[in-house]
Amino acid sequence: MTRREFLNKVIEIYFRDNCNVDTAIQTAIKELNLSKDDYIKIMYGISNKNGGKING
């Protein structure tokens, strides 16, 4: 999943549920069944598994 796809899902939830952004992000993470590491990797391109080094 790309960052754009994730953020599109967050925006969809934001308007669908009429909630704040923090709630929309948490709901998107739950609905997409993402781990915390998956979320960090999607948003920042970093992984906790490799000591926080930037991928690439």
LOPAZA-901051 format. One record per residue: residue in three letters; z, x, y of N, C-alpha, C, O in turn. Coordinates in nm, 2 decimals, always signed. Layout:
N
   rest      n.w      n.u      n.v     ca.w     ca.u     ca.v      c.w      c.u      c.v      o.w      o.u      o.v
    Ala        Z        X        Y        Z        X        Y        Z        X        Y        Z        X        Y
...
//
This chain:
56
   rest      n.w      n.u      n.v     ca.w     ca.u     ca.v      c.w      c.u      c.v      o.w      o.u      o.v
    Met    +0.00    +0.08    -0.12    +0.00    +0.00    +0.00    +0.00    +0.09    +0.12    +0.07    +0.19    +0.13
    Thr    -0.08    +0.05    +0.22    -0.09    +0.13    +0.34    +0.02    +0.07    +0.45    +0.07    -0.03    +0.43
    Arg    +0.04    +0.15    +0.55    +0.13    +0.11    +0.65    +0.08    -0.02    +0.72    +0.16    -0.11    +0.75
    Arg    -0.05    -0.02    +0.74    -0.11    -0.14    +0.81    -0.09    -0.27    +0.72    -0.06    -0.37    +0.78
    Glu    -0.11    -0.26    +0.59    -0.09    -0.37    +0.50    +0.06    -0.42    +0.51    +0.09    -0.54    +0.51
    Phe    +0.15    -0.32    +0.51    +0.29    -0.35    +0.51    +0.33    -0.42    +0.64    +0.39    -0.53    +0.64
    Leu    +0.28    -0.37    +0.75    +0.31    -0.43    +0.88    +0.24    -0.57    +0.90    +0.30    -0.66    +0.96
    Asn    +0.13    -0.59    +0.84    +0.06    -0.72    +0.84    +0.15    -0.82    +0.77    +0.17    -0.94    +0.81
    Lys    +0.21    -0.78    +0.66    +0.30    -0.86    +0.58    +0.43    -0.90    +0.67    +0.47    -1.01    +0.67
    Val    +0.48    -0.80    +0.74    +0.60    -0.82    +0.82    +0.56    -0.92    +0.93    +0.64    -1.01    +0.96
    Ile    +0.45    -0.91    +0.99    +0.41    -1.00    +1.10    +0.39    -1.14    +1.04    +0.43    -1.24    +1.10
    Glu    +0.33    -1.15    +0.92    +0.32    -1.28    +0.86    +0.45    -1.35    +0.84    +0.47    -1.47    +0.86
    Ile    +0.55    -1.27    +0.79    +0.68    -1.32    +0.76    +0.75    -1.36    +0.89    +0.82    -1.46    +0.90
    Tyr    +0.73    -1.27    +0.99    +0.80    -1.30    +1.12    +0.76    -1.43    +1.18    +0.84    -1.51    +1.23
    Phe    +0.63    -1.47    +1.17    +0.59    -1.60    +1.23    +0.61    -1.71    +1.13    +0.64    -1.82    +1.17
    Arg    +0.60    -1.68    +1.00    +0.62    -1.79    +0.90    +0.77    -1.84    +0.90    +0.79    -1.96    +0.90
    Asp    +0.86    -1.74    +0.90    +1.00    -1.78    +0.90    +1.07    -1.79    +1.03    +1.19    -1.83    +1.04
    Asn    +1.00    -1.76    +1.14    +1.05    -1.76    +1.28    +1.18    -1.68    +1.28    +1.28    -1.74    +1.33
    Cys    +1.18    -1.56    +1.24    +1.30    -1.47    +1.24    +1.28    -1.35    +1.33    +1.17    -1.33    +1.38
    Asn    +1.38    -1.27    +1.33    +1.37    -1.14    +1.41    +1.30    -1.04    +1.33    +1.28    -1.05    +1.21
    Val    +1.26    -0.93    +1.39    +1.18    -0.82    +1.32    +1.26    -0.76    +1.21    +1.20    -0.73    +1.10
    Asp    +1.39    -0.73    +1.23    +1.47    -0.67    +1.13    +1.47    -0.75    +1.00    +1.46    -0.70    +0.89
    Thr    +1.49    -0.88    +1.02    +1.49    -0.98    +0.90    +1.35    -0.98    +0.84    +1.34    -0.98    +0.71
    Ala    +1.25    -0.98    +0.92    +1.11    -0.98    +0.86    +1.08    -0.85    +0.78    +1.02    -0.86    +0.67
    Ile    +1.13    -0.74    +0.82    +1.11    -0.62    +0.75    +1.19    -0.62    +0.62    +1.13    -0.59    +0.51
    Gln    +1.31    -0.66    +0.62    +1.39    -0.67    +0.50    +1.33    -0.77    +0.40    +1.33    -0.75    +0.28
    Thr    +1.28    -0.89    +0.45    +1.22    -0.99    +0.36    +1.09    -0.93    +0.30    +1.07    -0.96    +0.18
    Ala    +1.01    -0.86    +0.38    +0.89    -0.80    +0.33    +0.92    -0.70    +0.22    +0.85    -0.70    +0.12
    Ile    +1.02    -0.62    +0.24    +1.06    -0.52    +0.13    +1.10    -0.59    +0.01    +1.06    -0.55    -0.10
    Lys    +1.17    -0.70    +0.02    +1.21    -0.78    -0.10    +1.09    -0.85    -0.17    +1.08    -0.84    -0.29
    Glu    +1.01    -0.91    -0.08    +0.89    -0.99    -0.14    +0.79    -0.89    -0.21    +0.73    -0.93    -0.31
    Leu    +0.78    -0.77    -0.15    +0.68    -0.68    -0.21    +0.75    -0.59    -0.32    +0.68    -0.51    -0.38
    Asn    +0.88    -0.61    -0.34    +0.95    -0.54    -0.44    +0.95    -0.39    -0.42    +0.92    -0.31    -0.52
    Leu    +0.97    -0.34    -0.30    +0.97    -0.20    -0.27    +1.10    -0.14    -0.27    +1.20    -0.21    -0.24
    Ser    +1.11    -0.02    -0.32    +1.24    +0.06    -0.31    +1.25    +0.12    -0.17    +1.16    +0.12    -0.09
    Lys    +1.37    +0.16    -0.14    +1.39    +0.23    -0.01    +1.30    +0.35    +0.00    +1.25    +0.37    +0.11
    Asp    +1.28    +0.42    -0.10    +1.19    +0.54    -0.10    +1.05    +0.50    -0.07    +0.98    +0.56    +0.00
    Asp    +1.00    +0.39    -0.14    +0.87    +0.34    -0.12    +0.85    +0.30    +0.03    +0.75    +0.33    +0.09
    Tyr    +0.95    +0.23    +0.09    +0.94    +0.19    +0.23    +0.93    +0.31    +0.32    +0.85    +0.32    +0.41
    Ile    +1.01    +0.41    +0.30    +1.01    +0.54    +0.38    +0.87    +0.60    +0.37    +0.82    +0.65    +0.46
    Lys    +0.82    +0.61    +0.24    +0.69    +0.68    +0.22    +0.58    +0.60    +0.29    +0.49    +0.67    +0.35
    Ile    +0.58    +0.47    +0.29    +0.48    +0.39    +0.35    +0.49    +0.41    +0.51    +0.38    +0.43    +0.57
    Met    +0.60    +0.40    +0.56    +0.62    +0.40    +0.71    +0.61    +0.54    +0.77    +0.56    +0.56    +0.88
    Tyr    +0.66    +0.64    +0.70    +0.67    +0.77    +0.76    +0.60    +0.88    +0.69    +0.59    +0.99    +0.74
    Gly    +0.54    +0.85    +0.57    +0.47    +0.95    +0.49    +0.56    +1.06    +0.44    +0.52    +1.17    +0.41
    Ile    +0.69    +1.03    +0.42    +0.79    +1.13    +0.37    +0.85    +1.07    +0.25    +0.86    +0.94    +0.23
    Ser    +0.90    +1.15    +0.16    +0.96    +1.10    +0.04    +1.10    +1.17    +0.02    +1.11    +1.29    +0.05
    Asn    +1.20    +1.09    -0.01    +1.33    +1.15    -0.04    +1.33    +1.24    -0.16    +1.42    +1.32    -0.18
    Lys    +1.23    +1.21    -0.25    +1.23    +1.28    -0.38    +1.19    +1.43    -0.37    +1.23    +1.51    -0.45
    Asn    +1.12    +1.46    -0.26    +1.08    +1.60    -0.24    +1.16    +1.67    -0.13    +1.11    +1.76    -0.06
    Gly    +1.28    +1.62    -0.10    +1.37    +1.68    +0.00    +1.33    +1.64    +0.14    +1.38    +1.71    +0.23
    Gly    +1.26    +1.54    +0.16    +1.23    +1.49    +0.29    +1.11    +1.56    +0.36    +1.08    +1.55    +0.48
    Lys    +1.04    +1.65    +0.28    +0.92    +1.72    +0.33    +0.81    +1.62    +0.36    +0.79    +1.52    +0.28
    Ile    +0.73    +1.65    +0.46    +0.62    +1.56    +0.49    +0.51    +1.59    +0.39    +0.47    +1.70    +0.36
    Asn    +0.46    +1.48    +0.33    +0.35    +1.49    +0.23    +0.22    +1.53    +0.30    +0.19    +1.50    +0.41
    Gly    +0.14    +1.61    +0.22    +0.01    +1.65    +0.27    -0.01    +1.79    +0.29    -0.12    +1.84    +0.33
//
